[in-house]
Amino acid sequence: MQFNMTKIGQRISELRKAKNMTQMHLADQMGISYQAVSNWERGETMPDISKLPELATIFDCSIDDILGNSRASEVVEYVTTGNAPADALSGGEIVDLAPLLAPQTTERLVAQSGQGREVAAFDIQDLVELSPFVESRFLGEQLLKFPLEKVTSDILAQAAPFLHKEHIDLLVDRLLASNQAMCLDQLSTLAPFIGREKLNQLVDRFVESGQEVDLEYLCSLAPFVSQTKLDQLVEKFIASDQEVHLEFLPSLAPFVSQAKLNQLFNQAMAAEKMNEDILVSLAPFISQNILEQSILDHLDSLKSKRILVSLAPFIDPKVLQFLLTHGSNEA
């Protein structure tokens, strides 16, 4: 069940004009702003579900006449009046309705799921899609009602931004108990919402699973995981012989150990040309000897000696003097 806001807006406009009403007149009768009516008619927004019966009364028509969809009208009537629909509401229909409903109304429909003939039992993915439209504690309580095997790592990663920490911790404990392993993109999504101890446990599970480490997702995870675990993941990445791209290293540099960053840097420089901007951003984090050697190895390709001004605090004065004397002739 989908609402075509453009067609509904056109229909509201037609019905208003048939009653010889201005947008302002309609707005005054409904106690709303004329901009709201204008937005309806342009198809930018929909009337709140609770306003549809009033709108139908003003236009002397049925809700079906406004929506142009008999099933949608039946569902709206159930939500607003309690008249049971011919067929039970599905989870997908509630998901479609949710942006137009008050949170408590959506929660009432979810709570009725599978309890009678009005609302069918719906699956956990439907519940996750309702996350932005229900209260956080309600969402967590509903997720905890599902069997252990239903609350997968993917489900938890999707729901995490909308959950209270206490419910996330409980769901993570269940995930750990189920021996599921999260992939790195799921871990990076979940990381801002859970404590470091539980995140470290999930990282251990990931390492044990034998999955490949993606450096881009590792950069997103880096601010939240302990340095020990981050180094462990970097070691796993290095051992996989994947290509290292310099562009990712500045995001990792503040969080990974110098030893591991040096390894990543050397591996990247073996395959890429020196990027002066990235080198400057990495200078405070890589070891002095590796920084100096990298500059010496690429001395002829330096675009300008100006880069040495930025690198000077991290280079031995004697090496700096040599670079100034033998580097690029460009000032």
Helices and strands as residue ranges (DSSP letters): H 5-18, H 23-30, H 34-41, G 49-51, H 52-59, H 63-67, H 70-81, H 91-97, G 98-100, H 103-111, H 124-129, G 131-133, H 136-144, G 148-150, H 153-159, G 160-162, H 165-177, H 184-190, G 191-193, H 196-209, H 215-221, H 227-239, G 246-248, H 249-252, H 258-269, H 276-282, H 288-297, G 299-301, H 306-311, G 312-314, H 317-326
